[in-house]
């Protein structure tokens, strides 16, 4: 069980990170539900930007290369967002 699983301490874990003053918190979750609601609520409470990203998902029978390309593209996109936040750029 991770701290994001239903019934776990995911809200408390996220709250602890925010109280510790983490400048950027990256979390993975489904695109709806309690985890998303808690993250958005805590971001507002602690004065954080809340950015929810629905990334490219690809299923194909055309080969693993396309799947790996989508995963790589998603990772690069997330890293770009993080780097812009670190640099203080407007999103």
C-alpha angles and dihedrals in degrees: 000000000000126000088260097058117108110268093024129110094266095133092047091047092051091046090052091054091051093047089051088058100246105179095209127024119187118193134172121217143139113288093254142026140060097326092055092044092050093047093050092046093049092046089056093044093051097037097250128145110249114212118180115191125190104200134204113280119191132189116181142159089206093092143287093275093075092049092050090047090056092048091048092048091051092049092050091049093052091047090051091054091048092049091050090051091049090050090050093241120156114252 
